[in-house]
Amino acid sequence: MVVPLPGGADRMLDSLHDDTADVTHIATAFLIRAVLNGSDAVAIAGEFNNPIYSLIARPQVKNITDLKGKLIGLADEAGTITISTRKLLQKHGVSNGDFRVKTIEGTPARFTCLRRGDCEAVPLGQPQDLLALNDGYQLLGLSTEVVPDFLYTVTAVRRRWAETHKTALVRYVRALAAAFTFIRDPAKRNSVIKTIVETTGATEAIAKQTLGLYFEPERGVLPKKAEINLKGLEQVIAFMGEAGNLTPPLPAAERFVDLQYLHAAGIK
């Protein structure tokens, strides 16, 4: 059973501790923060490796330097979306003090801020970034320009719960791996496009553009079989340290994962 959870990323971890959910999907930065604050949550599978977030601006904004003095809608300061967006801005000469910030959780909400004219620019994922480009908004840059190797989201559980539900979790991980194999199979592309259209309301054209962005060429956005990219997780930890969200000595990536369920499912 899938349980929709209102609220931001912290609510995803709360759902494990208040028994709303047994398994959740979470951005790694929030998992790291929760574990360091005493949570026994742990990642058991990878979901999204190298997300492509587009910095999208209103039509009159022609380049990143035009954002000086403007309001930018960002996500949680501790999250990888905001960290990567700030690094992209800095790469183009726009420092943290050069613009104003409004914290907005969720790509749809940030897209709304942009369309209303309240935000001059926002980071958007798919399909909202592609929809925005079709509507005449400007693409200023991509998160992958500054984040070449990342582990963005994972499947997480509580360690204590997982210990007594190993069989179910191994089946879950095996099914997740099969889903990634299906999505990646060029012969299944039409079926995947149909599913995207049916489940998200995106047009067929947008679904095709999204898959093309991920796989043509291969950009490592999705894992092959739900494997956990430890180097990508190390990069998240390093970026959190750079942003001042973690203090040295930085924790090891292995602290936040439990690979036994992947291994039991035959995934290395």
Secondary structure, DSSP 8 states (H G I E B T S, - for coil): ------S-HHHHHHHHHTTS-SSEEEEHHHHHHHHHTT--EEEEEEEESS---EEEE-TT--SGGGGTTSEEEE--TTSHHHHHHHHHHHHTT--GGGSEEEE--SHHHHHHHHHHTS-SEEEE-TTHHHHHHHTT-EEEEEGGGT-SS---EEEEEEHHHHHT-HHHHHHHHHHHHHHHHHHH-GGGHHHHHHHHHHHH---HHHHHHHHHHHHTTB---S-SSS---HHHHHHHHHHHHHTTSS-SS---GGGGB-THHHHHTT--
